[in-house]
Amino acid sequence: MTKIILARHGHVDWISPERFRGRAEVPLSDLGQRQARVLGARVAKSWRPDALYTSPLSRCVRTGAEIASATGASAGILDALADTDYGEWQGLTHEEVRARWPEQHRLWLQAPDLAAIPGGETLAGVLARGIGVLQYVMQAHAGQTVVLVGHDSINRILLLQALGLPLSRYWRITQQPCCVNEIDIDGETFTLHRLNETLHTEGIV
């Protein structure tokens, strides 16, 4: 059986007030760094990862470094774990996007699987690379425990795929900074044991 420990990076300043972060290099805030340290301790307490991969963006790389330090696992990069490419929306607030692209913003909130972000990715495109991540883990690390550190968007997509749910359910899943999800893969069967677990980050300010 292959186990995936799927985590989100720590807090960054663009989370609140919320901006479309995408491929922008937004570093961990001081809070995010503290969250990453306790995430590393949380992973080390319960699992012994055989491999650790992060998105190429620094907020994930830095979070992964804390897990690597706590567990002794070496960290690698998987480009396919990168955040959604938000194209012309990157760096903008929801209010700014709504003012310029009202219909596409409405679709993004109400039917995200149908939204076409100007110059960016569709959720179907994110799903395609997310499936590639799962296939890589299943082939390269069969029977092992693998930690993946990604973003809110790619994590939602991976979880939807594991649960056999459509992209239209994108907003039905929440991913808090430095949360933990646990997925077992047995052949072609995915079993979700933990979803958006954040007890380890409670009380951190």
SEMARNU-772411 format. One record per residue (C-alpha): residue in one letter; x, y, z. Coordinates in steps of 0.05 Angstrom, whole numbers, plus 5000, padded with zeros to 4 digits. Example, Ala and Ser with C-alpha at 12.3 -4.5 7.8 and 13.67 -1.06 7.14 Angstrom:
# residues 2
a524649105156;s527349795143;
//
This chain:
# residues 205
m500050005000;t502450704982;k501151275030;i500952015012;i501452545065;l498853165030;a500253835063;r499154555045;h504555085054;g504455565112;h501156245116;v503056795067;d500957525068;w496557455006;i491856975041;s488557555079;p486357995048;e485857464994;r489257544927;f490057044870;r497056804887;g498356314831;r505556294808;a507556934845;e513356834892;v509957014958;p514456805016;l512056505081;s510157015133;d513056965203;l506656605222;g507556135163;q514555965185;r512155785254;q506555365224;a511555005180;r515854815240;v509954495277;l507754155213;g514653835209;a513953595280;r506953335265;v509252925206;a515352655243;k510952435301;s506351985260;w510051785196;r516851595169;p516751865098;d520851525045;a520452124999;l518452855002;y516553304944;t514354024941;s511754524891;p517454944861;l514755574893;s518655814954;r512855795002;c512355044991;v519854934987;r520755285055;t515154885086;g518054245058;a524854425087;e521854415157;i518853725145;a525553485117;s529153745178;a524353395226;t523952735189;g530652665155;a527352565087;s530752935029;a526253414992;g525353434917;i521353874870;l515353674828;d513454224780;a506553934773;l505054114845;a505354854829;d499455304844;t494255444791;d496555924737;y491756504746;g494156884685;e491657594685;w488457494753;q495057364789;g496257864845;l489258154842;t483958144896;h477057844884;e474158534881;e478958744827;v477658124786;r470058194794;a470458914768;r474258724705;w471658014690;p464757974724;e462157364686;q468556954693;h469057134767;r461856914777;l463356254744;w469656164786;l465456214849;q459255844825;a461655354772;p469255344777;d469854754728;l467055214674;a471155834688;a476356054637;i481556504670;p484456994620;g491456754603;g491156224657;e489355504671;t482655154675;l481354674731;a481454124679;g488554314664;v490354294738;l487053614743;a491253344685;r497753504720;g494953284787;i493552594758;g500652594733;v503052714805;l499052124830;q501451674774;y508651864789;v508051714863;m504551054850;q509950834801;a516251114833;h514350994906;a509850384907;g508950134978;q512350755008;t510151365047;v510852015008;v509752725032;l507253234982;v507253974998;g502654364951;h497754934948;d490455034964;s488354934891;i492554324872;n491053994939;r483554074927;i484253754859;l488353164885;l483253044940;l477353074891;q480852564848;a482152114908;l474852164928;g472252054858;l468752724858;p467853204799;l471353874791;s464654214803;r465554034877;y472054444881;w469354924934;r466754354978;i473754215004;t477854675049;q485354695056;q488155115113;p495455325117;c499854735139;c494054255141;v495053505135;n491253015091;e492652265091;i491051835030;d492351085023;i492850784953;d491650034946;g491849844874;e486850314842;t483050444907;f484051104944;t482151165017;l482151835053;h483851785127;r485052515144;l482453155112;n484853865128;e487453655197;t489954285231;l490054125306;h497654185306;t497254925285;e492055135336;g494355685382;i500055905337;v499856665325;
//
